[in-house]
C-alpha cells in the first residue's frame, strides 16, 4: 500500500497535466486610517483595502498552442482586473473607538470573502461563455478576453460548465 501511494505521488509530481484553467485567490492589503469622531457620540474606523492576486493552481499549456495560452491568460487577466477594480474603502461606525475598530476588522474580512467569491464566479462565467476555450471568440461579447478557439480540451472537457444566458449589462 505504501509503495503504491509513493508511486502515485511521484507520477503526479513529474507529469504536469494539461491545465488551461489556472485558479486564483485574493489577498487583502489593508491600510487603516486613524479612528475619528463621527457625530456626537460615535466613532468611525476606516481602511483602504486593495487586493493582490495569488495563484493557487498554475496553468500548464502545451508550448506553441496559442489558443490554450490565450484562454489561460484570460483567467489571469480577469483576476488582475477584478483585483484592481475591487479596491475600495471600508468603514465602520460604533459608539466607541475600540468597537469601531473591531467592527472594521469584521467588515474587512467580509469584504475579502465577498470579493473572492465574486472573482470565482467571474472565472466560472468566463469558462462557461468560452466553453472552456472551445468558443474563446465569444469572450468579448461578455466583456471577457477573447482569442482563437481551442481545438482540444485542456484540464477539463469542453463545455463542462453550463452556458449562462447573456447577463443583463453585457452585450
Ligand atoms: Zn478556463
Boltz pocket constraint, residues with backbone or C-beta under 6 A from the ligand:
constraints:
  - pocket:
      binder: B
      contacts: [[A, 20], [A, 21], [A, 22], [A, 71], [A, 75], [A, 123], [A, 126], [A, 127], [A, 132], [A, 133]]
      max_distance: 6.0
